[in-house]
Amino acid sequence: MRPATPEEGTPNSGGRWGWLLAGAGGIAAVLAALAAPRAAQAAASQTWTPFVLVAGLLLIGLIAEEDGLFAAAGDRLARLARGGVALFAGATLLVIVVTATLNLDTSVVFMTPVLIGAARARGGGERPLLYGSLLLANASSLFLPGSNLTNLIVLGRHPLSGGAFLALMWPAAVAASIVTAGVVGVWSRSDLAMKVGPGPRGRPTSRRPGLGLLAVVAAVVLVIALRSPALPVAAVGVVATGVRLAQHRATVHRATATLGLPVLVGLFGVTVGLGTLGRQWSGPATLLSHGGEVGAAVVATLLSVLCNNLPAASLLAARLPPHPAQLLVGLNLGPNLFASGSLAWFLWIRVARASGATPSIRQASRLGLVVVPLSLAAALAALALAGSG
């Protein structure tokens, strides 16, 4: 099948389901505001910055993609990889880097088509890159605060700079990423062992440093250096997008489609609603206080699948959680169990289909049933050995 064009490869705003989610989120937010105005205001104050940050990162990712940074990376990967294992290892590293610096949703939206294209350019080995792009994005979203919205929601009361967060969570992030890549690699060993053709012929794609690269670098510096980088990063994304619009190198339609505003607005409303509930009801806080570190991760894992990890984070962190690092492990890794776990699943399905692939929720969930317990155990063990609590 032909690869998707840039316009086709961008997920739209969510269609009917996106607008239904927006409606549900609006109702949840209004009910919360009417029932407990102060609690609803506190919940909104804790959760608005993560959504602003991810919007900025998505716009920056769009500009980087328009500049060809992701395509150039995929092209170089396809040329350098001498076999299926090398291709998968390079793709794993690429997903981890993009997820850590530009958020897991940005990674899924822009890296999934690139990795599919890289595999097809080599003549095979598409399955590990297709499923790895999703599972690894969730697994490697523990590196920096902006890597996952849940990181910012849980730490909303006591925000950490990117450097401090990295110092706290890198053992868990590395352990989870290695285990996830290992499981996907073992599952797809036949794909990785198959002989593939040489990389693409002709001159490699070359890109001069441009606006996309500058925006990415600026975002990384802001996320690492600042305790509250949401507004500065969003400003970088808006300015970069405005420049591209003025140059007629981007369209308003594609920018709004990349943001997926109905989905973001709906999730924000549900997140505020559950955050309000968590401030009025002591049940979640009591459960976390009696469950210990492992219990916090398990509760977060199950709740993320039941109601999505963003509302789950708002509910569980409505009051100061006793084990925030372990809570984040469950919220970030648990969504690999099923499509309800994170926004990344929705984005992954759309962009993969737009690229001509056939992503299977059932197959991804079967992999998740193996990946999640092993990656959870590895991440919690790594935190314990590092003395992080």
N, C-alpha and C positions, 0 to 999 in steps of 0.2 A: 504494500500500500504506500501511497505517496505520503511524505511527512506533512504535518500540518503547517500551514503558514502561520506567521506570528499572530495574525488576527484570529485565526481559528484556534490556535493553541492557548489562548487566554480564556479562562473560565468566565462565563457570564455571571450576572449578579445572583444566580441561584434559581431563576425561574419561579415556578409556582411555589415550590418548597421554601425558597428563600423569602418570598413575601409572606408565606404562612408563618415562618419563624419570626419575621419582623413584627407581624401582628401579635403573635403570642408574647414576644418580648415586650411590646408596648403595653399590653394588658397587664403583664406581670409587674412592670415598673409602676404603672398607675395605681394598681391595687396596693403595692408596697408603700407608695407615697401617701395614699389615703389612710392606710391602716397604721402606719408608724412613720410619720414624716421625718423625724430626726434620725431614726435608724436607716431609712432609705437614703437620706442625704449622706450619711456616713458611708454606706455601702457604695454609693455612686462615687464619692470622693476617693475611695480605695481602688476602684476599678476603672475609672475613666482613663487614667494615664497609660495603662497597658494597651488599650484599644487605639489610642492616639499614636503610640509608638509603633504598633504593627502596621497601621495605615501608612505612616511615614516610610517604614522599611519596605512595604510592598511597592510603594511608588519608586523608591530608590532601586529596588530590584527590577522594576519595569524599565527604568532608564538604562540600567546596566545591561539588560537583555536587548534593548533596542540598539545599544552600542556594540552588541555582539560579544560581550565578555564571556557569557556562559557558552555560547556556541563555539567561541575560540578555544575555551577550556576543553569542551567535549571533543572538538576536532583534534586538538593536541593529544588528548588522552587516547583517542582511537589510533593515532599514528604511532604513539610510543609503545602502547601495550603489545607485547609479542605473543600473547595468548589469553585465553579466557580468564585465568586466575589473575593475571596482571591487570586486565581490563577491569575486573571486579574490584581489585584492591585500589586501583586509581579512582574508580567511581566512588568507592566508600570514603576515601579521604576527601574527595571533592564535595560530597554531600555533607560530611561533618563540618568542613570549613564554612560552606555557605550557610548551613543551618546555624552554626555558632555565631556567625557575624551578622546574618541578615534575617534570622527568624526561620522557624521550620516551615511556616506557610509559604514564605517567599521561596524557600528551597524546593518545596514540592511543586509549586506552580511553574518555576522556570527550569529546574534541573531534570524533572521527569522526562519532558520531551527531548532534552539534550542527550540524556543517557540512553533513551530508546534509540535515538538517531545514531549515537556512537556504536551501539551494539549492531544495528542493521548495517552500518558502514563496514563492519568487520565480518558480516555474514552469519551472525548467530550470537547466542548467549544473551538473549533479551530478557528472559524471565528473572534472573537474579538482579539485574539492574532495575527492572520494573518494580518488583516488590521491595527490593532494598531501598529504593528512593523514598518509600513511605516509612518503612519500619526503622530505618536508620535516622530519618529526620526526627521522629519522635524520640528515639533513643539518645541522640546527640543534642537534644534541646536543653541539656542541663549545664552547658558550659558558661553561658553569660546570661545576665538578666533578660535581655531582649530576645534570647533564643526561643523563649516560649512565654506567652502571656501569663501563664500560671505562676511563673517565677516572680513576676512583678506584683501579682495579686497577693500571693502568700506573704511576700516581704513588704507589702504596702505600708505597714505600720512602722517598720524599721528598714527603710531601703538601704541597700548596700551599693557601693560603687562596683563597676564591672570587675575591677581587679580583686576586690574583697570577695565578691561572689565566686569568681573563678578559683580563688584560693580555697574556698569552702567546698565547692562542688566538683572540682576537676576529677578527684578519684572516682566518684560515682559515674560521671560522664564518660570517662575513658573506659571503665569496666563495662558499662552498659553498651557502649558502642562496639567494643571488641566482641562481646558475647553475641550481640545481635548480628553482626557481620559474620561471625562464625556459624551461627545457626542457618542463616540464609545461604552461606557458602556450602555447607554440608548438604542442605536440602537440594541445592541446584548443582551438585558436583558433576552430574552428567553434562549439563550445559557448559560448565566451566572447562570440562575436559575435552569438549569437542574441538576439532580443528577449525580455526577460522581463517579467513583470508587476510591478506595484508591490509594495512590501514589505507585510508583514502589516498588516491593518487593526486598528483599535482602539488602546487605550492600550498603550504599550510595557511590557514586563515590568520592574518596578522591584523592586530588592532593597535593603533596608537593610543596612548593614555588620553582619555577624554573626560567628558562630563560624568559619565557613568562610573568610571573608576574613581574620580575625585569624590563623588557622592558616597560611594561605598567606603572609601578611606575615612571620610569625615564622619560617617555614621559609626564606624568601628571605634574611632577615637572618642566620640561623644559617649557611646555606650559604656566604654571601659572607664572613662575619666569621671563621668558625672553620676551622682546619685539619682537624679531625676532627669534622664535624657529625652523624655518623650517629646516635649515641645520643640527642643532644638533639632532633633532628628526629623520630626514631622516638617519643620520649616525647611530643612535641606531637601526633603522629598518634594514638597510643594514648589519650591523655587526651581529645582531641577526639572520637574515636570512642566512648569510654566515656560522655561527656556525651550524645551523640546516642542511644546505646543506652538510657541512663537516661530520656531524654525520649521513648523509643519512636519516634524519627524515623529510626532505622536498625535493621538487623537483623544478627545474628551471621552469618547465611547470606550476606548480601550483602557483608559485610566480608571474610569468608574467600574468597568467590568473587572479589572484586576483587584480593585478594592472590595468588590462584592458587598456593597453597602447594606442591602437588606439583611444579609446574613450577619454582618458585624453588628448592625443595630439590634437585630433580634437577640443575638447572644448577649449583648450588653444589657438589654432589658431583663432577660432571664437571670443573668448574673447579679444584677441589682436586686431582683426579687428574692433570690436565695440568700444573698448577703444580708438582706433585711431580716429574713427568717432566722438566720444564724445569730443575729444580734438580739432577737426577741426570745429565742428558744435555746436553752442550755444543753440540749441533747447532744449535738455534734461535739461540743467542747468537752463534755463529760466522757463521751466515748473515746475521744483522742487521749484524754488524760489518763484513762485506765488501760489503754491498749499497749502502751510502750512504743518503742521505735518501730518494731516490726508491725505492730498493730496499726500504727498511723499509716504506714505504706500500704498495707492491705486494704484498710478502709478507703483510702484515697483511690486505690486501683478500682475497687468495686463501684464506688460512687461515680468515678469518671466515666465508666461504661454506662451506668444507669442514666446519667443526666448531662453528659459532656464534661470534660475536665475544667472548663472555664467556670461554669456555674458551681461545680463541685469545689473548686478552689475558693470561690467567694463564700460558700457556705461553711467550709471547714476552717477558713482563716478569718471569719467574721470576728472572732475573739482570738487573742494572741495564742497561736498553736504551740504546744509544748515541744514538738519535734519538727521544726520547719524543714530541715534538710531531708528527713525521711519522708515527710509529707509530699515534698516535691518529687521525690523518686517515684512514688505511687501515681501522682497526678500526671507526670510526664511519660512514664513507661506503660502505665496501665492502659492508655488508649490504643495500644497495639493489639488489644484483644478483639476489638470490634469497631465497626464504622461509626457508632454513636460516640466514641471516645473523644474525638477531636475534630476540629475544623479541617485539619490536614487531610483527613480521609475524603471528605467531600471534594476538596480541591484536586486531590490525586486522581479520583475516579474521572472527573471531568477532563482534566488535561491529558490523561492517558488515553481516553477514548478519542479525544480530538486529535491525538497523534496516531490513531489507527491501531492502538493496542486493545487488548481485551482484559482489563483488570477484573479479577474475581474477588468479591468480598469474602466468599466462602474460603477460598484458598489463602487469602491474606489472614483471615481469622484463624485458620488451622495453623499457620505459621506462628501467629501471635500466641496461641495456646502453649507453644513451646518456648517462644522468645521471652514472653513476659515473666514467667516464674524464674527462669534462669537469669535474665538480666536484672530483675528485682533483687535476687539473692546476691548476685555479683556486686551490684551497686551498694547495697546495704553493708555487705562485708567490707567493701572498699572504704566506706565512710567510717565504719567501726575501727578498721586498722589505722586510718588517718586521724582518728580521734575527733571526728566532726560530729556534732550533735545539734 
